[in-house]
């Protein structure tokens, strides 16, 4: 089956429309109170590899629902007005996600070049995924 548009074209198109931050630019924002790092990877990836410290986990499959104030799944953290700095494993999903959020009208969205794989390879700070607290 031949597709009209493959994943490479989708990513290239998204990349031409979004802001991409290099690793050092992203690292400089780690302690910025006006920036929220958003990890869109699957929870199993976070458990296996860790995540950028203090990142908010918003699984790719729920992102559009969590960012929309009209959705029953809305997460206020994503509507705080902070710059949303998305990342995934290799910057493919985050490119697509940043482009969609831009189309939705979410302001100040960007993503990390190379994703978490590049972050990890550069030996930048990594934290363990916080465990869910369970009521006693």
C-alpha positions in Angstrom: 0.0 0.0 0.0 1.4 3.4 -1.0 0.6 6.3 1.3 -0.2 9.8 0.1 1.9 11.1 2.9 4.5 9.2 5.0 5.8 9.9 8.5 9.0 11.5 7.2 6.9 14.1 5.2 4.7 14.7 8.2 7.6 15.3 10.5 9.4 17.5 8.0 6.3 19.6 7.5 5.8 20.0 11.3 9.5 20.9 11.8 9.1 23.7 9.2 6.3 25.2 11.3 7.5 24.9 14.9 10.3 26.2 17.1 13.0 23.7 18.0 15.3 24.4 20.9 18.8 22.9 20.9 19.9 20.9 24.0 21.8 23.8 25.6 18.9 26.2 25.1 16.6 23.7 26.7 19.0 22.9 29.5 19.2 26.7 30.3 15.4 26.6 30.9 15.4 23.8 33.5 14.9 26.2 36.4 12.8 28.8 34.5 9.5 29.2 36.4 7.8 30.3 33.1 8.7 27.0 31.2 7.1 23.6 31.6 8.9 20.6 30.2 6.3 18.2 28.9 7.2 14.6 28.4 4.9 13.1 25.9 6.4 9.6 25.9 4.6 6.4 26.9 4.7 5.8 30.7 6.8 2.6 30.1 9.5 4.8 28.5 9.6 7.0 31.5 9.8 4.1 33.9 12.6 2.5 31.8 14.7 5.5 31.1 13.7 8.3 33.5 12.8 11.8 32.4 13.9 15.4 32.5 13.7 16.7 36.1 10.4 18.2 37.0 8.8 17.5 33.6 5.1 17.1 33.4 4.0 13.8 31.9 1.3 14.2 29.2 1.1 11.0 27.1 0.9 11.8 23.4 -2.4 10.0 23.0 -4.0 12.4 25.5 -2.2 15.7 24.8 -4.9 17.4 22.8 -7.6 16.5 25.3 -5.4 17.5 28.3 -4.6 21.0 26.8 -8.2 21.9 25.8 -10.0 23.7 28.6 -13.3 22.5 27.0 -12.3 18.9 27.4 -13.4 16.8 30.4 -9.8 15.7 30.6 -8.3 19.2 30.8 -5.1 19.5 32.9 -4.6 23.1 34.3 -0.9 22.6 34.3 -1.0 22.8 30.5 -3.1 25.9 30.5 -0.9 27.8 33.0 0.4 30.3 30.4 3.9 28.8 30.7 6.0 28.0 27.7 5.4 24.4 26.9 8.7 22.6 25.9 7.7 19.2 24.5 9.9 16.2 24.2 9.7 12.6 23.3 12.3 9.9 22.5 13.7 11.2 19.2 11.8 14.5 18.5 9.4 13.0 16.0 6.3 12.7 18.2 7.1 16.1 19.9 7.4 17.8 16.5 4.0 16.5 15.4 2.5 17.3 18.8 4.0 20.9 18.9 2.6 21.5 15.4 -0.9 20.3 16.4 -0.9 22.4 19.6 0.1 25.4 17.5 -2.9 24.7 15.2 -5.1 24.5 18.2 -4.0 27.9 19.3 -1.8 27.0 22.2 0.7 29.8 22.5 4.5 29.5 23.1 5.0 25.8 22.3 8.3 24.4 21.2 10.2 21.1 21.4 13.7 19.7 22.2 16.0 18.9 19.3 16.9 15.2 19.3 14.4 14.4 22.1 15.2 12.5 25.3 17.7 10.2 23.5 19.9 13.2 22.6 19.4 14.7 26.1 20.5 11.4 27.7 23.5 11.0 25.3 24.6 14.5 26.2 24.6 13.4 29.9 22.1 16.2 30.9 20.2 15.8 34.1 17.8 12.9 34.4 15.3 12.1 37.1 13.3 9.0 37.9 9.6 9.0 37.1 7.8 10.0 40.2 5.7 7.1 41.6 2.0 7.6 42.1 1.1 8.1 45.7 -1.4 5.7 47.0 -3.8 6.6 49.8 -3.1 4.7 53.1 
